[in-house]
């Protein structure tokens, strides 16, 4: 799914592209992926030049706790499949170019503590 994310968000222009693809335990100023027991738990890519759409397949990452794509140039709709991320505590999609509406499925995120959607066209 990370490779798909890389492809659909103009990954060759990411600020930390090579490091992100080579290791899912990367931490830097602009990119962080964390695993726990072979499950991806954190995708943190603020201000990393992600452009394109958010892949709906991210909704399959059931162990994800944090998803942070703030400060990029993501477009299109927020995938309703993100409502399947039952362990998600933080969703940061602010400061992008997302449009349309906020999916009602995000209301299914019972563990969500922080939701950042400002500065989009929602």
C-alpha positions as CSV (number, residue, x, y, z in Angstrom):
1,X,0.0,0.0,0.0
2,X,2.9,2.3,0.6
3,X,4.1,1.8,-2.9
4,X,0.6,2.7,-4.1
5,X,0.7,5.8,-2.0
6,X,4.0,6.7,-3.5
7,X,2.7,6.3,-7.0
8,X,-0.6,8.1,-6.6
9,X,0.9,11.1,-4.8
10,X,3.8,12.0,-7.1
11,X,6.3,10.1,-5.0
12,X,9.3,11.0,-7.1
13,X,8.8,14.6,-5.9
14,X,8.6,13.7,-2.2
15,X,11.2,15.4,-0.1
16,X,12.2,12.1,1.5
17,X,11.1,9.6,-1.2
18,X,14.1,7.2,-1.3
19,X,14.3,6.8,2.5
20,X,10.6,6.2,2.7
21,X,10.5,3.4,0.2
22,X,13.6,1.7,1.4
23,X,12.6,1.4,5.0
24,X,9.2,1.6,6.8
25,X,10.9,2.6,10.0
26,X,12.1,5.9,8.7
27,X,12.1,9.1,10.8
28,X,13.3,12.4,9.6
29,X,12.1,16.0,9.6
30,X,9.5,15.4,7.0
31,X,8.7,11.7,6.9
32,X,8.0,9.0,9.4
33,X,6.6,5.5,9.1
34,X,6.4,3.3,12.2
35,X,5.6,-0.4,12.5
36,X,4.6,-2.5,15.4
37,X,4.7,-6.3,15.1
38,X,4.8,-6.1,11.3
39,X,1.8,-3.8,11.2
40,X,2.1,-0.3,10.0
41,X,0.9,2.0,12.8
42,X,2.0,5.6,11.7
43,X,2.2,7.4,8.4
44,X,3.5,10.9,9.0
45,X,4.3,12.9,5.9
46,X,3.6,16.6,6.6
47,X,5.0,19.2,4.2
48,X,6.5,16.5,2.0
49,X,5.3,17.6,-1.4
50,X,2.6,14.9,-1.7
51,X,0.4,15.7,-4.8
52,X,-2.4,13.7,-6.2
53,X,-5.2,11.8,-4.5
54,X,-5.3,9.8,-1.3
55,X,-5.6,6.2,-2.2
56,X,-8.7,4.5,-0.9
57,X,-6.5,1.4,-0.1
58,X,-5.2,3.2,3.0
59,X,-8.5,2.2,4.6
60,X,-7.1,-1.4,4.7
61,X,-4.4,-0.5,7.2
62,X,-6.4,-1.5,10.3
63,X,-3.6,-1.0,12.8
64,X,-3.0,2.6,11.8
65,X,-2.9,5.0,14.7
66,X,-1.8,8.2,13.0
67,X,-2.2,9.4,9.5
68,X,-0.7,12.9,8.9
69,X,-0.7,14.3,5.4
70,X,-0.9,18.0,6.4
71,X,0.6,20.8,4.4
72,X,0.8,19.0,1.0
73,X,-1.1,19.5,-2.3
74,X,-3.4,16.5,-2.1
75,X,-6.6,16.9,-4.2
76,X,-9.9,15.2,-4.7
77,X,-12.1,13.6,-2.1
78,X,-11.3,12.2,1.3
79,X,-11.7,8.4,0.8
80,X,-14.7,7.1,2.8
81,X,-12.6,4.0,3.4
82,X,-10.6,5.9,6.0
83,X,-13.6,5.3,8.2
84,X,-12.5,1.7,8.5
85,X,-9.4,2.7,10.5
86,X,-10.8,1.7,13.8
87,X,-7.5,2.3,15.7
88,X,-6.9,5.7,14.3
89,X,-6.3,8.4,16.9
90,X,-5.0,11.2,14.7
91,X,-6.1,12.2,11.2
92,X,-4.4,15.3,9.8
93,X,-5.4,16.3,6.3
94,X,-5.3,20.1,6.8
95,X,-3.6,22.5,4.5
96,X,-4.2,20.6,1.3
97,X,-6.5,21.1,-1.7
98,X,-9.1,18.4,-0.8
99,X,-12.6,19.1,-2.0
100,X,-16.2,17.8,-2.0
101,X,-17.4,16.7,1.5
102,X,-16.3,15.1,4.7
103,X,-17.3,11.4,4.5
104,X,-19.9,10.4,7.1
105,X,-17.9,7.2,7.6
106,X,-15.3,9.2,9.5
107,X,-17.9,9.2,12.3
108,X,-17.1,5.5,12.7
109,X,-13.6,6.3,14.1
110,X,-14.4,5.7,17.7
111,X,-10.8,6.1,18.9
112,X,-10.2,9.3,17.0
113,X,-8.9,12.0,19.3
114,X,-7.6,14.6,16.9
115,X,-9.1,15.5,13.5
116,X,-7.5,18.3,11.4
117,X,-9.3,19.2,8.1
118,X,-9.0,23.0,7.9
119,X,-7.7,24.9,4.9
120,X,-9.2,22.6,2.3
121,X,-12.2,23.1,0.0
122,X,-14.6,20.9,2.0
